[in-house]
């Protein structure tokens, strides 16, 4: 997947600028298309820059917790198999 030249925080900042001025002006200033700004608006809605940072941190924590849970479940399954074969 292609990496964007804008961070999510910068995208939100451009959206807030587009709210204050027109979408066409903000798009031209930041060298993106109008459609890009509308796509960002659809994705980020009314979020602020700090909301995006918080969301990203929560997603990272959620991924870490899911990994821990999967490892724990795997350990439980291994212990069950060992216990079943012992006698």
Residue, then its C-alpha position, 0 to 999 in steps of 0.5 A: x500500500x502506498x504511504x501518504x505524504x500526509x500524516x493523519x494529524x495533518x489530514x485533520x488540520x487540512x480538513x479544519x482549514x477546509x471548514x474555515x475556507x472553501x474546499x477548493x482553496x484548501x485543496x489548492x494550497x496543500x496540492x491535493x484534489x477536492x475529492x481527496x479532501x472529501x475522502x478524508x472528511x468521510x474517513x475522519x469526520x469531525x475529529x480533531x488532531x488530538x482525537x486522531x492521536x488518541x485513536x491511533x494509540x488505542x488501536x496499537x494497544x488493542x492490537x497488543x492485547x489481541x496478540x497477548x490473548x492469542x498467545x495465552x489461548x495457544x498456551x492453554x491448548x498446548x497444556x490441554x494436549x500435554x495433560x490429555x496424553x500424560x495418562 
